[in-house]
Amino acid sequence: MPTLILSKTLTLILLCIAFFLNAQITVSGKVNFKNKGVKDISVTLKDSYDGATTDENGNYSFQTTEKGNQILLFSNPKFVDVEKTIVIENNPVTVNTDLKEQISEIDAVVISAGSIEASDRKRATALLTPIDIYTTAGANGQVSSALETLPGVQKIGETEGLFVRGGTGAETKFFMDGNLVNNFFGNSVPGIKAMDRLNTSLFKGNVFSSGGYSAMYGQALSSVLVLESIDFPERNSVDIGISPIFLSGGFQNVNQEKTKSFGISAAYTNLVLMTKLLTFNNNFTKAPEGFGTNFNFRIKNKSGGILKYYGSFDTNTMGLQAESLELNTDFDNTSLKGKNTFHNLSFRQKFGKYLLNLGSSYTYNNNNIDLSSTYHDTEFNPNTIDITGNYFNAKGTLERKINKISAVRGGVEFNQTHENTEVALSPVPFKFNDGITSVFAETDLGFSNNFSAKLGLRSEYSSAVDDWNLAPRLALAYRISKNWTSSLAYGIFYQNPENRFFGTHDLNYQKSEHYILQVQKSEEGRSLRLEAFYKNYTDLIKTRIEDYRPVAFNNNGDGFAKGIELFWRDKKSIKNIDYWVSYSFLDSKRNFQNYDQSLFPNFAAKHTLSLVAKKFVTNWKTGFNLSYNYASGRPYYNFMTDSSGNYFLNNQGKAKDYNALNFSLNYLPNLGKKDAKSFTVLVLSVNNVLGQKNIYGYNFSNDGLRSKAILPSANTFVFIGAFISFGIDRTEDAINNNL
């Protein structure tokens, strides 16, 4: 009896298995993208466990017991999901499909020809974030000095400004939260390089464009630096800085919800002690001294809009005495008194798919220079130059997102300039007024994750030039492979002649055309950039002496600049070491301003090389930073004037190559103390450790018979300081960013 029951049970099980096997239906097919099979595509019956994954050729096959109307789902993060309705009866089902690429902000290729972005939004190896700038040996915490370690930027030590790809310092413009920053550098005198006015810690990131920049910006023949300030501080804090050079202090207050914050800081600087301890090439009759203060606030409304304000005021003084090159004169004496105030206001608000940016900036700057000569302890030829400027900028931009990687934006900008120059020896002051109205439009077009474009158009009207210009911009980007991308950029750029060169002659815009080709490889911890560029200059101004000052009399100047650049940054290959290498080759000729022929610019070097390396040793609580800068010798020219005030080349030569090895050390005594109430950094920095006798060029006497080398203020400069923050623990940042 038991045997009979077991036999019937087995028979029933076999009949059930046979039934289900006979009921299973095969679903198969092929998945294509651009007529090629795609692997790793998930193919499933919706709301069931039945499905398969495509093979190398895009084929799939699975069996199911489901019947009737079903939905077949094809999915993969890189492609748009596809759903197809099928009917499953008693016969096999074959379903083929074509996929569309999923457009993604993360995967999309980024247009980067001519520009370098460093911010929390940048997905590749970020370049020159604030922590990078502070820890770059030789940069002294200055944005502009740190940028001189990047390709395309010249190492200029005798005057302020960013000299990019054969362009003058005046051809680079600076922006804060989209607003123009006039007088980005402090007041100074010829031969002394002024420092940045804006503190690096104000900013969370930047975009530095060495060419081919966006249509949102104008009035720059070479490049722009766009600085983006932080939205809100991390937490309440009090900051103190102490060194033989300066004393600084300030605080930041932010509410718990991070919807309101305000802060104020002040700093006093005086180099008198350093002039006693170090050997300076300049004979200071009054050591550089300055005082500055700033105030900021930020407000976030309930709908996410942010209003940000920053205001600053600073004064500085210095006095110099230099051996004169002129006959019957022993010394030339110069003293400076400078004042500056700067205000920047910006507002950002989203309205659905629209983003509104409004901003305005105002600058007041006064530079008072007293000049005289000394012969046998008798002072003569006293003269005073007093330059006062008022500058106003207002800008509005509206942007609309089309999809995840496409957008259109447009806006208007207005700049107003009033300058007054009074010279004691001249009875008539020089007054300059200009109003520039600009309109611009730009679109980002993401055709796929591998191909995108940026089209832009900008037009400007200047009352000083009394004409409109029209400047188209175009950039394309294409992903060559997983890690390799390429970018191509073209643009026309206009800039007014410098204010100081305006006179009674009718002038036009100066013009440059940029062509830039870039290939870049980016992977985790490494980045390689290769870039080739060509710049064509037309309508550059030509100058001559009129009424005892250089004046532009026409736009007949021209020139070109071309070259190749390489940048390599590596945080991965050598354990716990972050380093980058940049190299630039430049070929350029210019016939402009006081040049009487086409010449290689005296502010440029054919070859520049920078090496920066950083290592943080946790056990020692110390970061070690090195940088090396090389530039081939720059040419120098002695131009003189004839009786009509026209320039002619009297003498020329070439300075020796520039070399400087810089070192800095950052010690964190609080590192590892979890209950520490403050965060302290002790800094030791030495510029030009080996004491190289670098020469930037030569000054000549009025008759051209005598010359004197233009030297750095000091061959070797040493800085020691302590920075203390109460209320902020940046230990992890210090370690992770190789402070």
C-alpha positions in Angstrom: 0.0 0.0 0.0 2.7 2.6 0.9 4.5 1.7 -2.3 1.4 2.5 -4.4 1.0 5.9 -2.7 4.6 6.8 -3.3 4.4 5.8 -7.0 1.3 7.9 -7.5 2.9 10.9 -5.8 6.0 10.7 -8.0 3.8 10.5 -11.1 1.9 13.6 -10.1 5.1 15.6 -9.5 6.5 14.6 -12.9 3.3 15.6 -14.6 3.4 19.0 -12.9 7.1 19.5 -13.9 6.3 18.6 -17.5 3.3 21.0 -17.5 5.4 23.9 -16.2 8.3 23.1 -18.6 5.9 23.0 -21.5 4.4 26.3 -20.3 7.7 28.3 -20.3 8.1 30.6 -23.3 11.4 32.0 -24.6 11.8 35.8 -24.9 14.9 36.8 -26.9 16.3 39.6 -29.1 19.1 42.1 -29.6 19.8 45.6 -28.1 21.6 48.1 -30.3 23.0 51.6 -29.8 24.0 53.4 -33.0 23.6 50.1 -34.9 26.0 48.2 -32.6 25.1 45.6 -30.0 25.4 46.8 -26.4 26.4 44.6 -23.5 25.3 44.8 -19.8 21.7 46.0 -20.6 19.2 44.7 -18.2 16.1 43.1 -19.9 13.2 42.2 -17.6 9.5 41.6 -17.6 8.2 44.5 -15.5 6.9 43.4 -12.0 8.4 39.9 -12.3 11.7 38.2 -11.6 12.1 37.0 -15.2 14.9 38.6 -17.3 18.5 38.5 -18.5 21.5 40.7 -19.3 22.8 41.3 -22.8 26.1 39.7 -23.9 29.1 41.2 -25.7 27.0 41.4 -29.0 23.9 42.8 -27.4 22.0 39.5 -27.5 19.7 38.3 -24.7 17.4 35.4 -24.0 15.3 34.1 -21.0 12.3 32.0 -20.3 9.1 32.9 -18.6 5.8 31.4 -17.5 4.0 34.7 -17.6 1.2 35.0 -20.2 -0.8 37.7 -21.8 0.0 41.4 -22.1 3.4 42.2 -20.5 5.9 45.1 -20.5 9.5 44.4 -21.4 11.9 46.8 -19.8 15.4 47.6 -21.1 17.5 49.6 -18.6 21.1 50.8 -18.0 22.3 53.9 -16.2 24.0 55.1 -19.3 20.9 54.9 -21.5 17.3 56.1 -21.4 15.0 53.3 -20.2 12.9 51.7 -22.9 9.6 49.9 -22.3 7.9 47.7 -24.9 4.5 46.1 -24.7 4.5 42.4 -25.8 1.9 39.5 -25.9 3.1 36.2 -24.6 1.1 33.2 -25.8 2.4 29.7 -26.7 5.2 30.7 -29.2 8.7 32.3 -28.6 8.8 36.1 -28.6 11.6 38.1 -30.3 12.0 41.8 -29.4 14.8 44.0 -30.7 15.3 47.6 -29.7 17.5 50.6 -30.2 18.7 52.7 -27.2 19.2 56.4 -26.6 22.0 57.8 -24.5 21.1 59.0 -21.1 22.2 62.7 -20.8 24.0 63.1 -17.4 25.7 66.1 -15.8 28.2 63.7 -14.3 29.1 61.8 -17.5 28.8 64.7 -20.0 32.0 66.0 -21.6 32.9 69.4 -20.3 34.2 72.3 -22.6 37.5 73.3 -21.2 39.7 74.7 -24.0 41.5 77.7 -22.6 40.0 77.5 -19.2 40.7 75.9 -15.8 38.0 75.5 -13.2 38.7 74.9 -9.5 35.6 74.5 -7.4 33.5 72.0 -5.5 31.5 71.5 -8.8 34.5 70.4 -10.8 34.6 66.7 -11.3 38.1 66.4 -12.6 41.3 67.0 -10.6 40.6 70.5 -9.3 43.3 73.1 -9.8 44.2 75.9 -7.5 41.5 75.7 -4.9 42.1 78.1 -1.9 44.0 75.3 0.0 46.2 74.8 -3.2 47.0 78.5 -3.2 47.9 78.7 0.4 50.2 75.7 0.2 52.0 76.6 -3.0 55.5 77.6 -2.0 56.4 81.1 -3.3 52.7 82.2 -3.8 52.5 83.8 -0.4 48.7 83.0 -0.4 48.1 85.2 -3.4 45.8 84.0 -6.2 47.7 85.8 -8.9 51.1 84.4 -7.7 49.8 80.9 -7.6 48.4 81.2 -11.1 51.9 81.9 -12.3 52.7 78.2 -11.8 50.1 77.4 -14.5 50.8 77.2 -18.3 50.4 80.3 -20.3 51.1 82.7 -17.4 54.3 84.7 -17.3 56.4 85.1 -14.2 56.5 88.8 -13.8 58.1 90.3 -10.7 58.4 94.0 -11.3 54.8 94.9 -11.8 51.3 93.6 -10.9 48.9 91.9 -13.3 48.5 88.5 -15.0 50.4 88.4 -18.3 48.9 85.6 -20.3 50.0 84.1 -23.6 51.8 87.1 -24.9 49.3 89.7 -23.5 50.0 92.6 -21.2 48.8 92.7 -17.6 46.0 95.1 -18.6 44.6 92.5 -21.0 43.4 90.3 -18.1 40.3 91.3 -16.1 39.1 90.1 -12.7 35.5 89.3 -11.6 34.0 88.5 -8.2 30.6 86.7 -8.3 30.2 87.9 -11.9 31.0 91.6 -11.2 34.0 93.4 -12.5 36.7 94.1 -9.9 38.6 97.3 -10.8 42.0 97.8 -9.1 42.3 94.2 -8.1 45.9 94.9 -7.0 47.1 97.4 -4.4 48.5 100.8 -5.2 52.2 100.8 -6.0 55.0 102.5 -7.9 57.0 101.3 -10.9 59.4 98.5 -10.1 57.5 97.3 -7.0 54.9 94.6 -7.5 51.6 95.2 -5.6 49.8 92.3 -3.9 46.2 91.1 -4.4 43.6 93.2 -2.5 41.1 90.4 -2.1 41.8 87.7 0.5 42.0 84.1 -1.0 39.9 82.7 1.9 36.9 84.7 0.6 36.5 82.3 -2.3 35.3 78.7 -2.8 36.6 78.4 -6.3 37.6 80.1 -9.5 37.6 79.8 -13.3 40.8 81.0 -14.9 40.5 81.4 -18.7 43.7 81.8 -20.5 41.8 82.4 -23.7 38.5 81.8 -25.5 36.4 82.8 -22.5 32.6 83.0 -22.2 30.5 85.7 -23.8 29.3 86.7 -20.3 32.6 88.6 -19.9 34.3 91.2 -22.1 36.8 94.0 -22.3 39.8 91.7 -22.1 42.1 90.8 -25.0 43.8 87.9 -23.2 42.1 86.3 -20.3 39.7 86.6 -17.3 39.8 85.3 -13.7 36.3 84.7 -12.3 36.3 84.3 -8.5 33.3 82.8 -6.7 32.8 83.7 -3.1 31.7 81.2 -0.4 27.9 81.2 0.2 28.1 80.8 4.0 30.9 80.2 6.6 31.2 76.7 8.1 30.4 78.0 11.6 31.1 80.9 14.0 34.8 81.7 14.3 37.4 84.2 15.4 40.6 84.4 13.4 44.0 85.9 14.3 47.2 86.3 12.3 50.5 87.3 13.8 53.9 87.7 12.0 56.8 90.2 11.9 55.1 91.7 8.8 51.4 92.0 9.8 48.8 91.6 12.5 45.3 90.7 11.6 42.0 89.7 13.2 38.4 89.1 12.5 35.3 87.1 13.1 32.5 85.4 11.3 29.0 84.8 12.7 26.5 82.4 11.1 23.1 81.2 12.4 22.4 77.5 12.8 20.2 77.3 9.8 22.9 79.0 7.6 20.5 81.6 6.4 22.3 84.7 7.8 25.9 85.5 8.4 28.1 88.6 8.9 31.7 89.2 9.6 34.4 91.8 9.8 38.2 91.8 9.8 41.1 94.1 9.8 44.9 93.9 9.1 47.9 96.1 9.7 51.1 95.6 7.7 54.6 97.1 8.1 57.8 95.9 6.5 60.1 98.0 8.6 61.4 95.1 10.7 62.0 93.0 7.6 64.0 95.8 6.0 66.3 95.6 9.0 66.6 91.8 9.0 66.9 91.1 5.2 68.9 92.6 2.4 66.6 94.5 0.0 67.5 95.7 -3.4 65.3 98.7 -2.8 66.4 101.5 -0.5 63.2 102.3 1.4 63.1 105.8 2.9 59.7 104.6 4.3 59.1 100.9 4.6 55.8 99.8 3.0 53.0 100.2 5.5 49.3 99.6 5.2 46.0 99.2 6.9 42.9 97.5 5.6 39.5 96.4 6.9 36.5 94.6 5.3 32.9 93.7 6.1 30.6 91.1 4.7 27.1 89.7 5.1 25.0 87.0 3.5 21.2 86.5 3.6 19.3 83.4 2.3 15.5 83.8 1.7 12.9 81.1 2.2 12.9 80.1 -1.5 16.7 79.6 -1.6 17.8 83.0 -3.0 21.1 84.3 -1.7 22.2 88.0 -1.2 25.9 88.5 -0.7 27.8 91.7 0.1 31.5 92.4 0.6 33.0 95.8 1.3 36.6 96.8 1.9 38.8 99.9 2.6 42.6 100.1 2.6 45.4 102.6 2.7 49.1 102.2 2.0 52.3 104.3 2.0 55.9 103.8 1.1 59.0 105.8 0.2 61.9 104.9 -2.1 65.3 106.4 -2.9 67.2 105.1 -6.0 70.5 106.0 -7.5 69.8 108.2 -10.5 70.9 107.4 -14.1 70.9 111.1 -15.0 73.8 113.5 -15.1 74.1 116.0 -12.2 71.6 113.9 -10.2 72.5 111.6 -7.3 69.1 110.1 -6.3 65.5 109.8 -7.5 63.0 110.0 -4.7 59.5 108.5 -4.8 56.8 108.5 -2.1 53.4 106.9 -2.3 50.1 107.4 -0.5 47.2 105.2 -1.7 43.6 104.8 -0.7 41.0 102.3 -2.0 37.4 101.2 -1.2 35.6 98.4 -2.9 32.0 97.2 -2.6 30.5 94.1 -4.2 26.8 93.1 -4.1 25.3 90.0 -5.7 22.0 88.2 -5.7 21.1 84.7 -7.0 17.6 83.2 -7.1 16.0 80.2 -8.8 12.5 80.5 -10.3 11.6 77.0 -11.5 13.8 76.3 -14.5 15.1 79.9 -14.5 18.2 81.2 -12.6 18.5 85.0 -12.0 21.8 86.6 -11.2 22.0 90.3 -10.4 25.2 92.1 -9.2 26.9 95.4 -8.8 30.3 96.7 -7.8 31.8 100.1 -7.0 35.5 101.1 -6.6 37.1 104.3 -5.5 40.9 104.5 -5.8 43.3 107.3 -5.2 47.0 107.1 -5.9 49.2 110.1 -4.8 52.9 110.0 -5.9 55.5 112.6 -4.9 58.6 112.7 -7.1 61.9 114.6 -6.7 65.6 114.4 -7.4 68.6 115.0 -5.2 72.0 116.4 -6.1 74.6 117.1 -3.4 71.9 116.8 -0.7 69.8 119.4 -2.5 66.3 118.4 -3.6 65.0 119.7 -7.0 62.4 119.0 -9.7 59.6 118.3 -7.3 56.5 116.9 -8.9 53.2 115.4 -7.7 50.9 113.0 -9.6 47.5 112.5 -8.1 45.2 110.0 -9.8 41.6 109.5 -8.6 39.2 107.0 -10.1 35.5 106.1 -9.6 34.3 102.9 -11.2 30.8 101.4 -11.2 29.6 98.0 -12.6 26.1 96.6 -12.8 25.1 93.2 -14.4 22.1 91.1 -14.8 21.9 87.5 -16.2 18.9 85.2 -16.7 19.5 81.5 -17.4 17.1 78.7 -18.3 17.9 75.0 -18.2 16.8 73.1 -21.2 17.8 69.7 -19.9 20.4 68.3 -17.6 23.4 69.6 -19.6 21.8 72.3 -21.9 20.9 75.8 -21.1 20.5 79.3 -22.5 21.5 82.5 -20.8 21.6 86.2 -21.6 22.0 89.5 -19.9 23.1 93.1 -19.9 26.1 94.9 -18.3 26.9 98.5 -17.6 30.3 100.0 -16.7 31.0 103.6 -15.8 34.5 105.1 -15.4 35.5 108.6 -14.1 39.2 109.3 -13.8 41.0 112.6 -12.9 44.8 112.9 -13.1 46.5 116.0 -11.8 50.2 116.7 -12.4 51.8 119.6 -10.5 54.0 120.5 -13.5 51.0 120.5 -15.9 48.4 123.3 -15.5 45.6 121.3 -17.0 44.4 118.1 -15.3 43.6 115.0 -17.5 40.0 113.9 -17.2 38.6 110.6 -18.6 35.0 109.4 -18.7 33.6 106.4 -20.3 30.3 104.4 -20.2 30.2 100.9 -21.6 26.9 99.1 -22.3 27.0 95.4 -23.1 24.5 92.8 -24.1 25.3 89.1 -24.4 23.7 85.8 -25.0 25.0 82.2 -24.7 23.8 78.7 -25.0 25.2 75.4 -23.7 24.2 72.5 -26.1 24.6 69.0 -24.9 24.0 66.8 -27.9 25.1 63.7 -26.0 27.4 62.7 -23.1 30.3 62.7 -25.7 29.6 65.9 -27.6 28.7 69.4 -26.5 28.9 73.0 -27.8 28.8 76.5 -26.4 27.7 79.3 -28.7 27.9 82.9 -27.5 27.6 86.5 -28.8 28.5 89.8 -27.1 28.1 93.3 -28.2 29.4 96.5 -26.5 29.0 100.2 -26.9 31.7 102.5 -25.4 31.1 106.3 -25.2 34.8 106.9 -25.3 35.2 105.0 -28.6 31.7 106.0 -29.7 31.0 102.8 -31.5 29.5 99.3 -31.1 31.4 96.0 -31.5 30.1 92.5 -32.1 32.1 89.5 -30.7 31.0 85.9 -31.5 32.3 83.0 -29.4 32.3 79.2 -30.1 33.5 76.2 -28.3 33.1 72.4 -28.9 34.0 69.4 -26.8 34.2 65.7 -27.8 35.0 62.7 -25.7 37.6 60.6 -27.6 37.5 57.7 -25.1 36.6 57.0 -21.5 39.4 59.3 -20.0 40.4 61.4 -23.1 38.5 64.5 -24.2 39.1 67.2 -26.7 38.0 70.8 -26.9 38.1 73.5 -29.6 37.5 77.2 -29.0 37.3 80.3 -31.2 36.4 83.8 -30.3 36.7 87.5 -31.1 37.6 89.8 -28.2 37.6 93.6 -27.9 39.1 96.0 -25.4 39.2 99.7 -25.1 42.7 101.4 -25.2 43.9 101.9 -21.6 42.4 105.0 -20.0 45.8 106.7 -19.6 46.4 106.7 -23.3 43.3 108.6 -24.4 43.8 112.1 -25.6 42.4 114.2 -28.4 42.6 111.5 -31.1 39.8 109.3 -32.2 40.4 105.8 -31.2 38.8 102.4 -31.8 38.6 99.1 -30.0 41.6 96.9 -29.9 40.9 93.4 -31.2 42.2 89.8 -30.8 41.1 86.5 -32.3 41.7 83.3 -30.3 42.0 79.8 -31.7 42.5 77.0 -29.1 42.8 73.3 -29.4 43.0 71.1 -26.2 43.4 67.4 -25.5 42.9 66.3 -21.9 43.1 63.0 -20.0 41.4 62.9 -16.6 41.3 59.9 -14.2 41.2 59.5 -10.4 44.0 61.5 -9.0 45.6 62.4 -12.3 45.1 65.0 -15.0 47.0 65.8 -18.2 46.3 68.8 -20.5 47.9 69.6 -23.8 46.9 72.8 -25.5 47.9 74.7 -28.7 46.8 78.3 -29.3 47.0 81.1 -31.8 46.1 84.7 -31.1 45.9 87.4 -33.8 46.0 91.0 -32.7 44.7 93.9 -34.8 43.9 97.6 -34.1 46.4 97.8 -31.3 47.1 101.4 -30.3 50.3 103.3 -31.2 51.6 106.0 -28.8 53.8 109.1 -28.9 54.6 111.9 -26.4 52.1 114.7 -26.4 51.8 117.3 -23.7 54.5 115.5 -21.7 52.7 112.2 -21.5 52.3 109.1 -23.8 49.1 109.4 -25.9 47.6 107.0 -28.4 47.2 108.6 -31.8 45.9 105.7 -33.9 45.0 102.0 -34.0 47.6 100.8 -36.5 49.3 98.3 -34.2 49.1 94.6 -34.7 50.7 91.3 -33.5 50.4 87.6 -32.9 51.0 85.0 -30.2 51.1 81.3 -30.7 52.4 78.4 -28.6 51.9 75.0 -27.0 51.3 74.2 -23.3 51.4 71.2 -21.1 50.0 70.6 -17.6 50.3 67.4 -15.6 49.0 67.0 -12.0 49.4 63.8 -10.1 48.1 62.9 -6.6 48.3 59.2 -7.0 51.6 57.9 -8.4 53.8 58.8 -5.5 52.4 58.0 -2.1 51.2 61.0 -0.1 52.7 63.5 -2.6 50.7 65.9 -4.7 52.6 67.5 -7.5 52.1 69.3 -10.8 54.3 70.3 -13.8 53.5 73.0 -16.3 55.4 74.0 -19.4 54.8 76.7 -22.0 56.4 77.6 -25.3 55.5 81.1 -26.7 56.3 82.7 -30.0 55.0 86.3 -30.3 55.6 89.6 -32.1 54.0 92.9 -31.4 54.0 96.4 -33.0 52.1 98.4 -30.5 52.2 101.4 -28.0 55.8 102.8 -28.1 57.3 99.9 -30.3 58.5 101.3 -33.6 58.6 97.8 -35.2 57.4 94.2 -34.6 59.3 92.8 -31.6 59.0 90.0 -29.2 57.3 91.5 -26.1 59.6 92.6 -23.3 57.1 91.2 -20.7 57.2 87.6 -22.1 59.6 84.6 -22.1 59.7 82.0 -24.9 60.0 79.1 -22.4 58.5 78.9 -18.9 58.5 75.9 -16.6 57.0 75.3 -13.1 57.2 72.4 -10.8 55.1 72.3 -7.6 55.2 69.5 -5.0 53.5 69.0 -1.6 53.7 66.3 1.1 51.9 66.2 4.5 53.6 64.1 7.2 50.8 63.3 9.7 53.1 62.0 12.4 55.0 65.3 12.3 51.9 67.3 11.9 53.7 69.2 9.1 53.2 69.9 5.5 56.3 70.4 3.2 55.9 72.4 0.0 58.4 73.1 -2.8 58.1 75.0 -6.1 60.6 75.7 -8.8 60.0 78.4 -11.5 62.1 78.9 -14.7 61.7 81.4 -17.5 64.1 81.9 -20.4 65.6 85.4 -20.6 63.2 88.2 -21.5 64.2 90.8 -24.1 64.6 94.4 -23.1 64.4 97.6 -25.2 65.4 101.2 -24.8 63.0 103.4 -26.7 63.8 107.1 -27.1 61.8 110.0 -28.6 62.6 112.4 -31.4 61.7 116.1 -31.5 58.1 115.2 -32.6 57.5 112.9 -29.7 57.8 109.7 -31.8 59.5 106.7 -30.4 62.5 104.9 -31.9 64.5 101.9 -30.7 67.9 103.0 -29.4 69.2 99.8 -27.7 68.1 96.3 -27.0 69.3 93.1 -25.3 68.2 90.0 -23.4 68.2 89.4 -19.7 69.5 86.2 -18.2 67.2 83.2 -17.5 65.0 83.4 -14.4 65.3 80.7 -11.7 63.8 80.4 -8.3 63.4 77.6 -5.8 60.8 78.2 -3.1 60.0 76.4 0.1 57.3 76.6 2.7 56.5 74.6 5.8 53.1 74.4 7.6 53.0 73.0 11.2 49.7 72.1 12.9 50.3 71.8 16.6 46.6 71.0 17.3 46.5 68.1 14.9 45.0 65.0 16.5 43.5 66.8 19.6 39.8 66.2 19.3 39.0 68.5 22.2 41.0 71.4 20.7 39.2 74.7 20.9 41.2 76.3 18.1 42.9 75.4 14.9 46.5 76.8 14.6 48.9 76.8 11.6 52.5 77.9 12.0 54.0 78.9 8.6 57.6 79.3 7.5 58.1 80.4 3.9 61.3 81.2 2.0 61.1 82.6 -1.6 64.2 81.9 -3.8 66.0 79.7 -1.3 69.2 79.6 -3.3 69.4 83.4 -3.6 69.5 83.5 -7.4 70.3 87.0 -8.7 67.3 87.4 -11.0 67.0 90.4 -13.4 63.7 91.4 -14.9 65.1 93.9 -17.4 66.8 97.3 -17.5 66.0 101.0 -17.0 67.8 103.5 -19.2 68.8 107.2 -18.8 67.1 109.8 -20.8 70.0 110.0 -23.3 70.2 106.1 -23.5 73.8 106.0 -22.4 73.4 104.5 -19.0 71.4 101.6 -17.7 70.4 99.8 -14.4 69.0 96.4 -13.8 65.4 96.0 -12.7 65.7 93.7 -9.7 63.2 92.0 -7.2 62.7 93.9 -4.0 64.7 91.2 -2.3 66.6 88.3 -3.8 65.5 86.0 -0.9 62.4 86.7 1.3 61.6 84.9 4.5 58.1 84.9 6.1 57.2 83.5 9.5 53.7 83.7 10.9 50.9 82.1 13.0 47.3 81.8 12.1 44.7 80.8 14.7 41.0 80.1 14.1 38.8 79.7 17.2 35.6 77.7 16.5 36.7 75.8 13.3 38.4 72.5 13.2 40.0 72.0 9.8 42.1 69.0 10.7 40.6 66.7 8.0 40.9 69.4 5.4 44.5 69.9 6.3 45.3 66.2 5.9 43.1 65.5 2.8 44.3 68.6 0.9 48.0 68.2 1.8 48.2 71.4 3.7 
